Amino acid sequence: MLHWPEKPVDIITKWLKDHSPSLIVADFGCGDARLARSVKNKVWSLDLVAHDPSVIACDMSNTPLESSSVDVAVFCLSLMGTDYPSFLQEARRVLKPRGWLLIAEVTSRLDPTTGGADPNNFLKAISELGFTIESKDFSNKMFVLFYLKKKEKQNSVDREINWPELKACIYKRR
């Protein structure tokens, strides 16, 4: 990622700066908490391991955040676990109605021509979880960006959602 011409965290940072600094953000899989250091918003930095004192070490499927307490949930290259649907379910729980879900993911994981998941099936599953797709950005060759909103009224998810398997990331040595 060091050699990528553009980093997804920078695009998400710009998006947040273009919106109200009063929005409360949950950064799932935050790594070194760069997003929190880059914006004026209150950011809950969450990761399995805390590499920074400001990071809350937790299972991303069971965070200590209150239900309906955040305006924006961010997954920036962090849907790595095989149980990634539980991470998205947790984001739905902590998001306020009409809250934003921002997802940046490595292109190869969502490219069916190279063995990745079909992005339409991925977005269909997220829609069934209770989100509407506001915008999709496939313009970057390294990653894709999805901007979704939590529906105002949530139906109970009582039927099984068909989540596509996301293949492991392949990092090429350059």
C-alpha positions as CSV (number, residue, x, y, z in Angstrom):
1,M,0.0,0.0,0.0
2,L,3.0,2.3,0.5
3,H,3.3,2.6,-3.3
4,W,-0.3,3.2,-4.1
5,P,-0.8,6.5,-5.8
6,E,-3.9,7.2,-3.6
7,K,-4.8,5.7,-0.3
8,P,-8.4,5.0,0.6
9,V,-8.0,6.4,4.1
10,D,-7.2,9.8,2.5
11,I,-10.4,9.7,0.4
12,I,-12.4,8.8,3.5
13,T,-10.7,11.6,5.4
14,K,-11.6,14.1,2.7
15,W,-15.2,12.8,2.7
16,L,-15.4,13.4,6.4
17,K,-13.9,16.9,6.1
18,D,-16.5,17.7,3.5
19,H,-19.2,16.8,6.0
20,S,-20.0,18.1,9.5
21,P,-17.3,17.7,12.2
22,S,-20.1,16.9,14.6
23,L,-20.6,13.5,13.0
24,I,-19.5,10.7,15.3
25,V,-17.4,8.0,13.6
26,A,-16.6,4.4,14.3
27,D,-13.4,3.3,12.5
28,F,-13.6,-0.5,12.4
29,G,-10.2,-2.1,11.9
30,C,-8.5,1.3,12.4
31,G,-4.9,0.1,12.5
32,D,-2.8,3.0,13.7
33,A,-5.8,5.3,14.1
34,R,-4.7,7.6,11.3
35,L,-8.3,8.6,10.5
36,A,-8.9,9.8,14.0
37,R,-5.7,11.9,13.9
38,S,-6.7,13.4,10.5
39,V,-10.2,14.8,11.3
40,K,-12.0,17.0,13.9
41,N,-14.8,14.5,14.4
42,K,-15.1,12.3,17.4
43,V,-13.7,8.9,16.2
44,W,-14.0,5.7,18.0
45,S,-10.9,3.7,16.8
46,L,-11.6,0.0,17.0
47,D,-9.2,-2.9,16.2
48,L,-8.5,-6.4,17.4
49,V,-5.1,-5.2,18.7
50,A,-4.4,-1.7,20.0
51,H,-1.1,-0.4,18.4
52,D,-1.9,3.0,19.7
53,P,-3.2,4.1,23.1
54,S,-6.3,5.7,21.5
55,V,-7.4,2.4,20.0
56,I,-10.1,0.3,21.6
57,A,-9.0,-3.3,21.4
58,C,-12.0,-5.5,20.7
59,D,-13.7,-8.0,18.5
60,M,-15.2,-6.0,15.7
61,S,-18.4,-8.0,15.9
62,N,-18.9,-7.1,19.5
63,T,-17.7,-3.5,20.2
64,P,-18.4,-1.6,23.4
65,L,-20.3,1.1,21.6
66,E,-23.9,1.9,22.4
67,S,-26.6,1.0,19.9
68,S,-27.5,3.8,17.5
69,S,-24.6,6.0,18.8
70,V,-22.6,6.8,15.7
71,D,-23.2,8.6,12.4
72,V,-20.5,7.0,10.2
73,A,-19.1,3.5,10.3
74,V,-15.9,3.0,8.4
75,F,-14.3,-0.2,7.1
76,C,-11.1,0.9,5.3
77,L,-9.4,-2.3,4.1
78,S,-10.6,-4.0,7.2
79,L,-13.1,-6.7,6.2
80,M,-10.4,-9.3,6.6
81,G,-12.0,-11.9,8.9
82,T,-13.9,-14.8,7.5
83,D,-16.8,-13.7,9.7
84,Y,-16.9,-10.2,8.1
85,P,-20.7,-10.3,7.9
86,S,-20.8,-10.1,11.8
87,F,-18.6,-7.0,11.6
88,L,-21.2,-5.4,9.2
89,Q,-24.0,-6.5,11.5
90,E,-22.2,-4.7,14.4
91,A,-21.9,-1.6,12.3
92,R,-25.6,-1.7,11.7
93,R,-26.3,-2.0,15.4
94,V,-24.1,1.0,16.4
95,L,-25.2,3.3,13.5
96,K,-28.0,5.7,13.9
97,P,-30.9,5.5,11.4
98,R,-29.7,7.1,8.1
99,G,-26.1,6.8,9.3
100,W,-23.4,6.3,6.8
101,L,-21.5,3.0,6.1
102,L,-18.2,3.7,4.2
103,I,-16.4,0.6,2.8
104,A,-13.0,0.6,1.0
105,E,-11.9,-2.8,-0.1
106,V,-9.0,-4.1,-2.2
107,T,-10.2,-4.5,-5.8
108,S,-9.0,-8.1,-6.2
109,R,-11.3,-9.2,-3.5
110,L,-14.3,-7.9,-5.5
111,D,-13.3,-8.9,-9.0
112,P,-15.0,-12.1,-10.2
113,T,-12.7,-12.3,-13.2
114,T,-9.8,-13.1,-10.9
115,G,-11.6,-15.3,-8.4
116,G,-13.0,-12.5,-6.2
117,A,-16.5,-12.0,-5.1
118,D,-19.0,-10.4,-7.4
119,P,-19.4,-6.8,-6.1
120,N,-23.1,-6.9,-7.0
121,N,-23.7,-9.9,-4.7
122,F,-21.7,-8.2,-2.0
123,L,-23.8,-5.1,-2.2
124,K,-27.0,-7.1,-2.4
125,A,-26.1,-8.8,0.9
126,I,-25.4,-5.5,2.5
127,S,-28.7,-4.1,1.2
128,E,-30.5,-7.1,2.7
129,L,-28.9,-6.2,6.0
130,G,-30.7,-2.9,5.9
131,F,-28.6,-0.4,3.8
132,T,-29.2,1.6,0.7
133,I,-26.4,2.1,-1.8
134,E,-25.7,5.8,-2.2
135,S,-22.6,5.6,-4.4
136,K,-20.0,3.2,-5.8
137,D,-16.6,4.1,-6.9
138,F,-14.6,1.7,-9.1
139,S,-12.3,4.4,-10.5
140,N,-9.2,3.4,-8.5
141,K,-7.4,0.3,-9.8
142,M,-6.2,-0.7,-6.3
143,F,-9.5,-0.4,-4.2
144,V,-13.2,0.1,-4.5
145,L,-15.3,2.5,-2.4
146,F,-18.9,2.0,-1.4
147,Y,-21.0,4.7,0.3
148,L,-24.2,3.3,1.9
149,K,-26.8,4.6,4.3
150,K,-28.7,2.7,7.0
151,K,-32.4,2.5,6.3
152,E,-34.6,4.6,8.6
153,K,-36.8,1.7,9.4
154,Q,-35.1,-1.6,10.0
155,N,-36.8,-4.9,9.2
156,S,-35.7,-7.8,11.3
157,V,-33.2,-9.9,9.5
158,D,-34.9,-13.2,10.0
159,R,-33.9,-14.9,6.8
160,E,-30.5,-16.0,5.9
161,I,-28.4,-13.5,3.9
162,N,-26.3,-15.1,1.2
163,W,-22.9,-13.4,1.9
164,P,-20.3,-13.9,-0.7
165,E,-16.9,-15.2,0.3
166,L,-14.2,-12.6,0.1
167,K,-10.9,-14.1,-0.9
168,A,-7.7,-13.4,0.9
169,C,-5.8,-10.3,-0.2
170,I,-3.0,-10.9,-2.6
171,Y,-0.2,-8.3,-2.2
172,K,2.3,-8.3,-5.0
173,R,6.0,-7.8,-4.3
174,R,7.1,-4.8,-6.4
